[in-house]
Amino acid sequence: MMQEARSFDDLFCGYAGANGKCAGQTIPLEANCTLSDTFQDFERDRKTGHFGRDHASCPGYKRPEYAHVPTSELTQYYKIAQQYVLGDAMFSSTGNPTFESHQYLIAAQSGNAENQPFGKTPPEGCAYRQWVDQFKGGKIAACFAYKTLADELNVAGLTWSYYHTANRKHPIVDTWDAFGWIKGGSSTAPSSQFIEDVGRGKLASVTWITPAFANSDLSGSLSAGGPNWVASVVNAVGESQFWNTSAIVVMWSGFGGWYDHVAPPMLDYEGLGFRVPVLVVSPYALSGSVAHTQFETGSVLKFVEDTFGLPRLAVSDARARDLGASTLNLKQAPRAFVPI
């Protein structure tokens, strides 16, 4: 599951045992920002993030980015962390916005793109027959052909599904729109259908889920529905026939412009980006554990690849640590599910 645009400190700065930072100079201007606040979307690139981190102690730099969500709005996220595993050293593989982050989750790369696609969207073919700027070179059409994890799953005879709900006014990037061959295919469905499918005994070997805008955690969504949505997905799997053979990874696409006190390691010209939370839910997950191992988006792909014996896709998954290695104990008896 990929939620949207929240830093680790923004959601989990006060979580016991985690490397979070809530404290600092308090300026009594307004209450802490909530998940449903209507702030405009912040700048989310790496340069802006570093500027915010470097100026966090400056009293004159008064920006809403220096807020964190009250724990009262995060009950379900905290319950998941307390029962399973919270990672406090997960970094986005890219320091760029949502489009690139979603590409990393399916392909361990983004074709050197550095921004959201722009231009007109044609009625057929690649949904993004648009343009993106590249780090190296000029603009390119956002219609990619590099290999994705779905390609590898197909070759291995394994099933996959992608659940996504579009919103015309406030679109969350459809990860597969940049791949014309797959748009609208039989493996894609609205987000809400996932719970229905699981209840009917249908679950692919690998499933990607992105939320409807109201459940995305994105600032300005006018909704605090993210925690309830994530809990509903976890409960659907936990109460199904699939629980004993499942692992659910919940992560966020990027830091969203929200402050985080940990400087990201610089592994290449594109990242790493700032920290994001990650939750690992499974009957084999360590109980109430905080994982301090450094992960990145590619760690999720590496976990899938190692589980199913698939080859590496790109630099990110090749260099990353396997997410399951320090969060799961496959030798333990599967735990009974307790609803969130």
Phi, psi and omega per residue, in radians:
M1 nan 2.316 3.061
M2 -2.074 1.941 2.993
Q3 -1.485 -3.103 -2.985
E4 -2.064 2.276 2.651
A5 0.946 1.048 3.020
R6 -2.460 2.362 3.088
S7 -1.397 2.897 3.111
F8 -1.081 -0.854 -3.118
D9 -1.069 -0.564 -3.102
D10 -1.129 -0.602 -3.101
L11 -1.818 -0.615 -2.978
F12 -2.197 0.421 -3.078
C13 -1.083 -0.472 -3.104
G14 -1.754 0.189 -3.085
Y15 -1.312 2.235 -3.081
A16 -1.064 2.277 3.100
G17 1.529 -0.115 -3.132
A18 -1.751 2.741 3.112
N19 -1.477 1.378 3.123
G20 -2.124 2.791 3.140
K21 -2.377 1.902 3.054
C22 -1.802 -0.558 -3.005
A23 -1.289 2.760 3.118
G24 2.858 -2.968 3.103
Q25 -1.211 2.242 -3.129
T26 -1.698 2.222 3.091
I27 -2.004 1.913 -3.015
P28 -1.311 1.316 3.132
L29 -1.740 -0.802 -3.132
E30 -2.815 2.929 3.138
A31 -1.169 2.854 3.106
N32 -0.994 2.583 3.130
C33 -1.198 2.446 3.106
T34 -1.809 2.974 3.137
L35 -1.073 -0.455 -3.065
S36 -1.716 0.149 3.140
D37 -1.066 2.700 -3.042
T38 -1.783 0.505 3.079
F39 -1.039 2.552 3.005
Q40 -1.124 2.727 3.078
D41 -1.074 2.336 3.133
F42 -1.394 2.832 2.933
E43 -1.102 2.369 -3.006
R44 -2.107 0.186 -3.107
D45 -1.396 2.953 -3.045
R46 -1.142 -0.674 -3.129
K47 -1.053 -0.808 3.129
T48 -1.115 -0.701 3.135
G49 -1.094 -0.761 3.120
H50 -1.155 -0.648 3.107
F51 -1.076 -0.760 3.130
G52 -1.120 -0.744 3.138
R53 -1.138 -0.726 -3.094
D54 -1.211 -0.456 -3.091
H55 -1.842 0.268 -3.066
A56 -1.108 -0.507 -3.092
S57 -1.604 0.046 -3.095
C58 -1.520 2.007 -3.091
P59 -1.042 -0.429 -3.099
G60 -1.445 -0.169 -3.101
Y61 -1.694 1.436 -3.005
K62 -1.775 1.741 -3.101
R63 -2.256 2.585 3.128
P64 -1.154 -0.247 3.106
E65 -1.044 -0.442 -3.111
Y66 -1.522 0.989 3.108
A67 -2.345 2.847 3.018
H68 -2.379 2.688 -3.085
V69 -1.304 2.305 3.101
P70 -1.035 2.470 -3.116
T71 -1.086 -0.393 3.125
S72 -1.103 -0.393 3.108
E73 -1.639 -0.007 -3.033
L74 -2.071 0.414 -3.019
T75 -0.914 -0.827 -3.088
Q76 -1.180 -0.682 3.108
Y77 -1.091 -0.742 -3.135
Y78 -1.190 -0.650 3.088
K79 -1.099 -0.720 3.104
I80 -1.085 -0.804 3.139
A81 -1.076 -0.704 -3.102
Q82 -1.212 -0.470 3.120
Q83 -1.585 -0.468 -2.997
Y84 -2.241 -2.249 -3.047
V85 -2.192 2.316 2.978
L86 -1.943 2.250 3.065
G87 -1.740 2.238 -3.133
D88 -1.887 0.242 3.106
A89 -2.369 0.658 3.043
M90 -1.618 2.156 3.110
F91 -1.997 2.514 2.993
S92 -1.102 2.448 -3.142
S93 -1.199 -0.314 3.108
T94 -2.227 2.579 3.082
G95 -1.544 0.236 -3.035
N96 -1.864 3.102 -2.990
P97 -1.191 -2.977 -2.962
T98 -0.984 -0.781 -3.074
F99 -0.946 -0.837 -3.127
E100 -1.153 -0.710 -3.131
S101 -1.062 -0.712 3.123
H102 -1.182 -0.598 3.079
Q103 -1.126 -0.670 3.110
Y104 -1.122 -0.526 -3.115
L105 -1.312 -0.313 3.096
I106 -1.914 -0.337 -3.003
A107 -2.412 -0.062 -3.118
A108 1.107 0.347 3.062
Q109 -2.874 3.025 3.096
S110 -2.413 0.414 3.100
G111 1.104 0.510 -3.129
N112 1.180 0.197 3.112
A113 -1.155 2.594 -3.132
E114 -2.252 0.169 3.113
N115 -2.737 3.121 3.074
Q116 -1.241 2.613 3.051
P117 -1.091 2.584 3.101
F118 -2.431 2.762 -3.082
G119 1.993 -3.000 -3.097
K120 -1.502 2.528 3.117
T121 -1.702 2.124 -3.137
P122 -1.321 2.844 -3.097
P123 -1.315 -0.324 -3.125
E124 -2.482 3.115 -3.102
G125 1.286 -2.579 3.076
C126 -1.087 2.237 3.092
A127 -1.088 -0.581 3.096
Y128 -1.774 1.139 2.945
R129 -1.456 1.083 -3.057
Q130 -2.166 -2.785 -3.046
W131 -2.267 2.573 2.972
V132 -2.288 2.616 3.011
D133 -1.373 2.584 3.082
Q134 -1.882 2.656 2.990
F135 -1.118 -0.727 -3.093
K136 -2.013 1.750 -3.139
G137 1.963 -2.947 -3.089
G138 -1.636 -2.610 -3.116
K139 -1.398 2.552 3.075
I140 -2.288 2.725 3.067
A141 -1.208 2.350 3.133
A142 -1.463 1.081 3.115
C143 -2.382 1.582 -2.893
F144 -1.645 2.794 3.139
A145 -2.344 0.152 -3.141
Y146 -1.233 2.766 -3.048
K147 -1.200 2.472 3.091
T148 -2.052 2.964 3.084
L149 -1.075 -0.532 3.094
A150 -1.090 -0.668 3.082
D151 -1.045 -0.792 -3.115
E152 -1.162 -0.656 3.093
L153 -1.122 -0.704 3.104
N154 -1.054 -0.807 -3.129
V155 -1.078 -0.651 -3.113
A156 -1.410 -0.034 -3.133
G157 1.306 0.415 3.130
L158 -1.788 2.670 -3.103
T159 -1.629 2.722 3.063
W160 -2.612 2.751 3.099
S161 -2.488 2.671 3.086
Y162 -2.311 2.091 -3.130
Y163 -1.901 2.214 -3.042
H164 -2.693 2.405 3.068
T165 -2.039 2.072 -3.120
A166 -1.416 2.694 3.069
N167 -2.466 1.982 -3.007
R168 -1.111 -0.661 -3.076
K169 -1.304 -0.716 -3.125
H170 -2.269 1.317 -3.021
P171 -1.223 2.373 2.880
I172 -1.685 2.310 -2.992
V173 -0.991 2.208 3.021
D174 -1.370 1.911 -3.022
T175 -0.894 -0.667 -3.016
W176 -1.589 -0.039 -3.108
D177 -1.074 -0.404 -3.133
A178 -1.441 0.024 3.128
F179 -2.105 1.728 -3.040
G180 -1.023 -0.540 -3.057
W181 -1.229 -0.279 -2.993
I182 -2.021 -0.225 -3.062
K183 -1.066 2.287 3.105
G184 1.255 0.247 -3.121
G185 -1.255 3.047 -3.074
S186 -1.217 -0.226 -3.119
S187 -1.602 0.034 3.141
T188 -1.948 2.559 -3.094
A189 -2.772 2.833 3.075
P190 -1.077 2.650 -3.087
S191 -0.966 -0.788 -3.054
S192 -1.103 -0.368 -3.105
Q193 -1.248 -0.332 -3.121
F194 -1.006 -0.856 -3.102
I195 -1.081 -0.694 3.103
E196 -1.119 -0.760 -3.126
D197 -1.114 -0.788 -3.140
V198 -1.065 -0.706 3.110
G199 -1.088 -0.439 3.118
R200 -1.614 0.101 3.120
G201 1.449 0.460 -3.126
K202 -2.047 2.051 3.087
L203 -2.663 2.190 -3.110
A204 -1.323 2.932 3.079
S205 -1.048 -0.719 3.102
V206 -2.332 2.332 -3.129
T207 -2.294 2.310 2.972
W208 -1.815 2.403 3.099
I209 -2.314 2.149 2.965
T210 -2.032 2.551 -2.970
P211 -1.507 2.893 2.883
A212 -1.137 2.731 -3.050
F213 -0.937 -0.734 -3.092
A214 -1.136 -0.359 -3.117
N215 -1.880 0.266 -2.932
S216 -1.533 -0.289 -2.987
D217 1.302 0.027 -3.134
L218 -1.186 2.333 3.127
S219 -1.088 2.440 -3.109
G220 1.545 0.103 -3.112
S221 -1.390 -0.117 -3.117
L222 1.068 0.478 -3.081
S223 -2.669 2.558 3.011
A224 -1.974 0.633 -3.015
G225 -1.421 -0.145 -3.068
G226 -0.973 -0.935 -3.116
P227 -1.025 -0.720 3.110
N228 -1.127 -0.692 3.134
W229 -1.107 -0.848 3.141
V230 -1.065 -0.761 3.128
A231 -1.074 -0.642 -3.137
S232 -1.152 -0.634 3.095
V233 -1.203 -0.799 3.116
V234 -1.045 -0.776 3.140
N235 -1.117 -0.669 -3.142
A236 -1.058 -0.782 3.125
V237 -1.249 -0.758 -3.096
G238 -1.070 -0.567 -3.107
E239 -1.665 0.177 -3.098
S240 -1.818 3.083 3.087
Q241 -1.216 -0.187 -3.031
F242 -1.623 -0.104 -2.972
W243 -0.951 -0.815 -3.024
N244 -1.215 -0.146 3.136
T245 -2.173 0.475 -3.034
S246 -2.158 2.704 2.922
A247 -2.411 2.316 3.127
I248 -1.991 2.192 3.084
V249 -1.932 2.142 3.082
V250 -1.960 2.101 3.089
M251 -2.437 3.018 -3.106
W252 -2.018 2.566 -2.968
S253 -1.138 -0.587 -3.120
G254 -3.031 -3.080 -3.043
F255 -1.378 -0.249 3.026
G256 1.185 0.225 -3.090
G257 1.548 -0.086 -3.133
W258 -1.404 2.532 -3.070
Y259 -1.092 2.446 2.941
D260 -2.477 2.381 -2.969
H261 -1.474 -0.121 -3.108
V262 -1.697 2.164 3.098
A263 -1.274 2.256 -3.133
P264 -1.255 2.509 3.046
P265 -1.119 2.550 3.107
M266 -1.780 1.798 -3.097
L267 -1.734 -0.451 3.056
D268 -2.762 -3.023 -3.058
Y269 -1.182 -0.260 -3.060
E270 -1.852 -0.310 -3.077
G271 -3.010 -3.128 0.372
L272 -1.481 2.779 3.024
G273 -1.511 -3.067 -3.113
F274 -1.210 2.894 -3.094
R275 -1.145 2.529 2.985
V276 -2.301 2.713 3.086
P277 -1.261 2.721 2.960
V278 -2.487 2.354 3.081
L279 -2.060 2.342 3.118
V280 -2.071 2.063 -3.056
V281 -2.050 2.200 -3.134
S282 -2.956 2.705 3.013
P283 -1.150 -0.188 3.121
Y284 -1.888 0.087 3.138
A285 -1.249 2.550 3.028
L286 -1.075 2.505 -3.012
S287 -1.507 2.133 3.072
G288 1.002 0.667 -3.038
S289 -1.794 2.577 2.979
V290 -1.902 2.075 3.132
A291 -1.558 2.123 -3.139
H292 -1.728 0.057 3.120
T293 -1.150 2.425 3.108
Q294 -1.290 2.098 3.068
F295 -2.103 2.918 2.975
E296 -2.500 3.087 -3.112
T297 -0.928 -0.691 3.123
G298 -1.057 -0.328 3.107
S299 -1.136 -0.561 3.115
V300 -1.171 -0.786 3.106
L301 -1.107 -0.710 -3.134
K302 -1.102 -0.660 3.081
F303 -1.045 -0.804 3.112
V304 -1.121 -0.789 -3.117
E305 -1.073 -0.773 -3.137
D306 -1.193 -0.589 3.134
T307 -1.150 -0.714 -3.040
F308 -1.865 0.084 3.110
G309 1.215 0.711 -3.117
L310 -1.751 2.662 3.126
P311 -1.307 2.907 3.095
R312 -1.284 2.663 -3.120
L313 -1.736 -0.732 -3.025
A314 -2.780 -2.953 -3.060
V315 -1.108 -0.711 -3.031
S316 -1.057 -0.883 -3.133
D317 -1.297 -0.431 3.116
A318 -1.210 -0.702 -3.070
R319 -1.532 -0.379 -3.004
A320 -1.245 2.717 2.987
R321 -1.414 2.510 3.096
D322 -1.125 2.151 -3.089
L323 -1.065 -0.565 -3.081
G324 -1.354 -0.330 -2.997
A325 -1.075 -0.638 -3.094
S326 -2.016 0.218 3.126
T327 -2.109 -0.290 -3.099
L328 -2.133 2.597 2.986
N329 -2.154 1.662 -3.045
L330 -1.278 -0.122 3.115
K331 -1.531 -0.256 -3.120
Q332 -1.395 2.711 3.058
A333 -1.173 2.447 -3.130
P334 -1.060 2.330 -3.141
R335 -1.364 2.545 3.026
A336 -1.180 2.529 -3.104
F337 -1.410 2.374 3.034
V338 -1.994 2.075 -3.080
P339 -0.974 2.515 3.119
I340 -1.397 nan nan
